[in-house]
Amino acid sequence: MGLLALSPSLPGWPRSGLAGRARLSCVSEVNSRRKLIHTIEQMAHASSLPWPLMLLFIVLVSWCGQFSAGVDPTLGFVAINLTEDRFKLHHPYDLPLEKRYEFRDGVRQMWVYCTNKPLSPSSPTKPRSEILLNVRYTTGVWQFEGYGYVPAGTSGVSVMQVFGASGRNTTLMLHVYGGRLMYYHDEARVVDASIYDRWFWLNVVHNVGAGALTVFVDGEERLTVVGHGGYRHYFKFGVYTQTDPSHYMESRWRDIKFYTKHG
């Protein structure tokens, strides 16, 4: 609980998750409004509709757009500041870190091949280039937040997990198969149907006492599941080979945050 320190500097991106989203939202909104104005100008030239009615149309579209945005899952949570030493990379044991990881301009890029070695000579696990967010918890309500990017072609891989369970290793994993983000390899619980080649905003809330996990994508609640018990937990993100993997797997992450809820 008292793990307070300076967060790592992410060049070009605000330190606050809310500020970061506001910046992204503002850029997106400006571009959307420019496109809208251009479209309306074209409509005005192509029709005899009076400009007052066109103006009313603009106001209505802008007003409706305010209600289409997602919620902020971090409201009511308190940020735990992270130092760089909290980001611990697991990578093929026979390769130096820089062969499977790069941290540049605030973006953490991780990649691996399905033919690579595991994280240690004695490990029975599959290849990975994955960051363990080294803030462990046993009780309470905790939240992971970050912006992820999965290039097209990456498949059969875990890109985020909540480690720690009873009788198994994880209480939640998010896998990518054919451009879909899903709960483990459960075709019936697809979290996002089109995850490739775009930055997505991911929040995962773990209520240990209630044994529940909730996943948000782009501010929308997409999944609520029961956990798998366990005593000690932590978050991981990157690429970790699963069944039927592509030869090459990659994910990129930025603006990683860690939150808890008091009371």
C-alpha positions as CSV (number, residue, x, y, z in Angstrom):
1,M,0.0,0.0,0.0
2,G,2.5,2.8,0.7
3,L,4.4,2.4,-2.6
4,L,4.7,6.0,-3.6
5,A,7.4,7.2,-5.9
6,L,8.0,9.3,-9.0
7,S,6.4,7.9,-12.1
8,P,8.6,7.2,-15.1
9,S,8.9,10.1,-17.6
10,L,6.9,9.4,-20.8
11,P,8.1,11.9,-23.4
12,G,5.2,13.5,-25.3
13,W,2.5,12.1,-23.0
14,P,1.0,13.7,-19.8
15,R,1.8,12.0,-16.5
16,S,-1.9,11.9,-15.5
17,G,-4.0,9.1,-17.1
18,L,-6.9,11.5,-17.1
19,A,-4.8,14.2,-18.7
20,G,-3.5,11.7,-21.3
21,R,-7.0,10.7,-22.2
22,A,-8.1,14.3,-22.4
23,R,-5.3,15.1,-24.8
24,L,-6.1,12.1,-27.0
25,S,-9.8,13.1,-26.8
26,C,-9.1,16.7,-27.7
27,V,-7.1,15.7,-30.8
28,S,-9.7,13.2,-31.9
29,E,-12.5,15.8,-31.3
30,V,-10.7,18.5,-33.3
31,N,-10.2,16.1,-36.2
32,S,-13.8,14.9,-36.0
33,R,-15.2,18.5,-36.0
34,R,-13.0,19.5,-38.9
35,K,-14.4,16.5,-40.9
36,L,-17.9,17.4,-39.8
37,I,-17.6,21.0,-40.9
38,H,-16.1,20.0,-44.3
39,T,-19.0,17.6,-44.8
40,I,-21.6,20.2,-43.9
41,E,-20.0,22.7,-46.2
42,Q,-20.3,20.2,-49.0
43,M,-23.9,19.6,-48.1
44,A,-24.6,23.3,-48.1
45,H,-23.1,23.8,-51.6
46,A,-25.0,20.8,-52.9
47,S,-28.4,21.7,-51.5
48,S,-30.6,24.7,-50.9
49,L,-30.9,24.1,-47.2
50,P,-30.6,27.4,-45.3
51,W,-27.5,28.0,-43.2
52,P,-29.5,28.5,-40.0
53,L,-30.8,24.9,-40.4
54,M,-27.3,23.7,-41.1
55,L,-26.1,25.5,-37.9
56,L,-28.8,23.8,-35.9
57,F,-27.7,20.4,-37.3
58,I,-24.1,21.1,-36.2
59,V,-25.3,21.9,-32.7
60,L,-27.4,18.8,-32.4
61,V,-24.6,16.5,-33.7
62,S,-22.1,18.1,-31.2
63,W,-24.6,17.8,-28.4
64,C,-25.3,14.1,-29.1
65,G,-21.6,13.4,-29.4
66,Q,-21.1,14.3,-25.8
67,F,-23.1,11.3,-24.7
68,S,-21.3,8.8,-26.9
69,A,-18.0,8.9,-25.0
70,G,-17.1,6.1,-22.5
71,V,-16.8,6.4,-18.8
72,D,-13.6,6.9,-16.8
73,P,-13.0,3.6,-14.9
74,T,-10.4,5.3,-12.7
75,L,-12.9,7.6,-10.9
76,G,-12.8,6.9,-7.2
77,F,-9.3,5.3,-7.4
78,V,-6.0,6.6,-6.2
79,A,-2.9,6.3,-8.4
80,I,0.2,4.4,-7.1
81,N,3.2,6.2,-8.6
82,L,5.6,3.8,-10.4
83,T,9.3,3.9,-10.6
84,E,11.1,2.3,-13.6
85,D,12.4,-0.5,-11.4
86,R,8.8,-1.7,-11.0
87,F,8.7,-2.7,-14.6
88,K,10.5,-6.1,-14.7
89,L,10.9,-7.8,-18.1
90,H,10.6,-11.5,-18.7
91,H,12.2,-12.5,-22.0
92,P,14.0,-15.5,-23.6
93,Y,16.9,-16.5,-21.3
94,D,19.4,-16.8,-24.1
95,L,18.9,-13.3,-25.5
96,P,19.8,-9.9,-24.1
97,L,16.8,-7.7,-23.1
98,E,17.3,-5.3,-26.0
99,K,16.7,-8.2,-28.5
100,R,13.1,-8.5,-27.4
101,Y,12.2,-5.1,-25.9
102,E,12.5,-1.4,-26.6
103,F,11.4,1.6,-24.6
104,R,11.4,4.7,-26.7
105,D,9.4,8.0,-26.6
106,G,7.2,6.6,-23.8
107,V,6.3,3.4,-25.8
108,R,7.3,-0.1,-24.5
109,Q,7.5,-2.4,-27.5
110,M,7.8,-6.2,-26.8
111,W,8.1,-8.9,-29.4
112,V,8.9,-12.6,-29.5
113,Y,9.0,-15.6,-31.9
114,C,7.2,-18.8,-31.2
115,T,10.5,-20.6,-31.6
116,N,12.3,-18.7,-28.9
117,K,13.4,-20.1,-25.5
118,P,11.3,-19.6,-22.3
119,L,12.3,-17.1,-19.6
120,S,14.7,-19.6,-17.9
121,P,16.4,-22.9,-18.8
122,S,14.3,-24.8,-16.3
123,S,11.0,-23.1,-17.2
124,P,8.3,-25.3,-18.9
125,T,6.5,-22.2,-20.1
126,K,6.3,-20.8,-23.7
127,P,8.3,-17.9,-25.2
128,R,7.4,-14.4,-23.9
129,S,8.5,-10.8,-23.8
130,E,6.4,-9.6,-21.0
131,I,6.6,-7.0,-18.2
132,L,5.7,-7.9,-14.7
133,L,4.4,-4.8,-13.0
134,N,6.1,-5.4,-9.6
135,V,3.5,-4.1,-7.2
136,R,1.9,-7.1,-5.5
137,Y,-1.3,-7.1,-3.6
138,T,-3.3,-9.6,-1.5
139,T,-6.5,-7.7,-0.6
140,G,-8.5,-4.7,-1.7
141,V,-9.5,-3.3,-5.1
142,W,-6.8,-2.6,-7.7
143,Q,-6.7,-1.4,-11.3
144,F,-4.4,-1.7,-14.3
145,E,-4.6,1.0,-16.9
146,G,-2.7,1.4,-20.2
147,Y,-2.9,2.1,-23.9
148,G,-2.1,-1.0,-26.0
149,Y,-1.4,-1.7,-29.7
150,V,-1.3,-5.1,-31.4
151,P,0.0,-5.2,-35.0
152,A,-2.0,-7.2,-37.5
153,G,-0.8,-10.8,-37.7
154,T,0.0,-11.2,-34.0
155,S,-2.2,-14.1,-32.8
156,G,-2.3,-16.9,-30.3
157,V,-0.8,-14.7,-27.6
158,S,-1.6,-13.3,-24.2
159,V,-1.2,-9.5,-24.1
160,M,-2.3,-8.9,-20.5
161,Q,-2.9,-11.0,-17.4
162,V,-3.6,-10.9,-13.7
163,F,-1.3,-13.4,-12.1
164,G,-2.1,-15.4,-9.0
165,A,-4.9,-18.0,-8.5
166,S,-5.8,-21.1,-6.7
167,G,-4.8,-24.3,-8.5
168,R,-3.6,-22.4,-11.5
169,N,-1.3,-19.6,-12.4
170,T,-3.7,-16.8,-13.5
171,T,-7.0,-15.3,-12.4
172,L,-7.5,-13.5,-15.8
173,M,-5.8,-13.5,-19.2
174,L,-6.6,-11.5,-22.3
175,H,-5.6,-13.3,-25.5
176,V,-5.5,-12.1,-29.1
177,Y,-6.7,-14.5,-31.8
178,G,-7.2,-13.3,-35.4
179,G,-7.6,-9.6,-34.4
180,R,-10.0,-10.3,-31.5
181,L,-9.2,-9.7,-27.8
182,M,-10.9,-12.3,-25.7
183,Y,-11.0,-13.8,-22.2
184,Y,-8.4,-16.6,-22.4
185,H,-9.3,-18.6,-25.6
186,D,-13.1,-18.3,-25.0
187,E,-14.8,-17.5,-28.3
188,A,-18.0,-16.8,-26.4
189,R,-16.3,-13.9,-24.4
190,V,-14.8,-11.6,-26.9
191,V,-13.8,-8.4,-25.3
192,D,-13.1,-6.5,-28.5
193,A,-13.7,-7.8,-32.0
194,S,-11.2,-5.5,-33.8
195,I,-8.0,-4.9,-31.9
196,Y,-5.4,-4.8,-34.7
197,D,-3.5,-1.7,-35.7
198,R,-5.0,0.8,-33.3
199,W,-4.3,2.2,-29.9
200,F,-6.9,0.9,-27.4
201,W,-7.4,2.2,-23.9
202,L,-7.5,-0.8,-21.5
203,N,-8.6,-0.9,-17.8
204,V,-8.7,-4.0,-15.7
205,V,-10.2,-3.8,-12.2
206,H,-9.6,-6.6,-9.7
207,N,-11.8,-6.7,-6.6
208,V,-10.0,-9.3,-4.5
209,G,-12.5,-9.6,-1.7
210,A,-15.5,-9.9,-4.1
211,G,-13.5,-12.3,-6.3
212,A,-14.5,-10.3,-9.4
213,L,-12.7,-8.8,-12.4
214,T,-14.0,-6.1,-14.8
215,V,-12.4,-5.3,-18.1
216,F,-13.0,-1.9,-19.9
217,V,-11.9,-1.1,-23.5
218,D,-12.0,2.5,-24.6
219,G,-14.0,3.4,-21.5
220,E,-16.7,0.8,-22.1
221,E,-17.3,-2.1,-19.8
222,R,-16.8,-5.2,-21.9
223,L,-16.4,-8.1,-19.4
224,T,-17.1,-9.1,-15.8
225,V,-15.9,-12.4,-14.6
226,V,-15.4,-14.3,-11.4
227,G,-11.7,-14.7,-10.3
228,H,-9.9,-17.9,-9.6
229,G,-8.9,-17.2,-6.0
230,G,-5.3,-17.1,-4.9
231,Y,-3.5,-15.0,-2.3
232,R,-0.9,-12.9,-4.0
233,H,-1.5,-11.0,-7.3
234,Y,0.2,-8.7,-9.8
235,F,-0.4,-7.5,-13.4
236,K,1.6,-8.4,-16.5
237,F,1.5,-7.1,-20.1
238,G,3.4,-7.7,-23.3
239,V,3.4,-10.9,-25.4
240,Y,3.2,-14.4,-24.0
241,T,2.8,-17.3,-26.4
242,Q,-0.4,-19.4,-26.2
243,T,-2.0,-22.1,-28.4
244,D,-1.8,-21.8,-32.2
245,P,0.5,-18.8,-32.2
246,S,1.7,-16.8,-35.1
247,H,5.4,-17.1,-35.8
248,Y,6.0,-13.5,-34.7
249,M,4.1,-11.8,-31.9
250,E,4.2,-8.1,-30.8
251,S,2.4,-5.6,-28.6
252,R,3.2,-2.0,-27.7
253,W,2.2,-0.2,-24.5
254,R,2.3,3.4,-23.2
255,D,1.1,5.4,-20.2
256,I,0.9,2.4,-17.8
257,K,-0.8,3.3,-14.5
258,F,-1.7,1.4,-11.4
259,Y,-4.5,2.3,-9.0
260,T,-6.1,1.3,-5.8
261,K,-9.3,2.2,-4.0
262,H,-9.4,3.1,-0.3
263,G,-12.4,2.4,1.9
